[in-house]
Amino acid sequence: MHLIIRYGNGRRADALLLTMTADHMRLVLHGRDETIEYHRVNDRWIGDDGTRVAIEAMLPAGAIEAVGHGGLTLSAGG
């Protein structure tokens, strides 16, 4: 699943959802190598560093294709 997340300052980021439950989600941001985890607290998604995000959009994985740099190709769907 492809996500567009929005930070409290209005910045948006593209992410690929790896796992999600009712109170936990793990994702990787476009262009980054590490995964990020968020936990739902009082109906808000909060990162381990206290960063709050909102899910602005969820798109089916087949709707995206991302090509990374350095020969690494990431794709969804197909």
N, C-alpha and C positions, 0 to 999 in steps of 0.2 A: 504494500500500500504506500502510495506517495502522499506525503503530508506537506502542507504549507503551514509553518508555525509562525506566530507573531509574538515578539517580545514586548514587554511593558513600555519600551521607548518607541514602539511602532515599527521597528525593523522586522522584516520578514525573512524567513529562510526556508529553503527546500530541504526535505529530509525523506529518507526511506525508512519506513516503520519495519522493525525487525520482529518485535514481540509486543503484545499488548494484552493486559487484563483490565478489569474494572478499575484498579487502583495503581497500575504500574505500566509504563511503556518504555521501551528501549528502541533507540533510533540512531541513525547515522546521518549527519548533515552532509549535504552535497559539497564535495571538495575537501572533506576532512577524513582522516584515517581512523579516528577513535569513535567509539559509540558513546551515547549520552543516555542517561536514565532519568526519568521523571516519575514522581509519585503524586497521586491525587490526594490533596489535603484540603478539606472543606470545599470540594468542587473546583479546585484550582490545581493545575499541573505545576509542580515545584521540582527543580533540579537539586542535586546534592549540594550545590553552591548557593542555594536560595533563590536562583533565577526562576521567575514565573513566566510561563508561556501559555498561549492559547492556541488551540487547533483552529486555524482559519479555514482550511479545506482538506478534504481527504479524497484522493482520486484513485481509481483502480490501478494496480501496478501495470497492467497492459497498456495504460495510456501514456507511459513515459519511456524514454530511453535516454540514458546519460552516458556520455563517453568521458572517461577520466584522462588524465595526463600521464605521460611516461609509459605508454603502451598498455596500461590497465584499462579494460573496458568493462563498464558496469551496465547491465541492461535488465529490464523487467518486462515480463510478458513475452510474447513472441510467437 
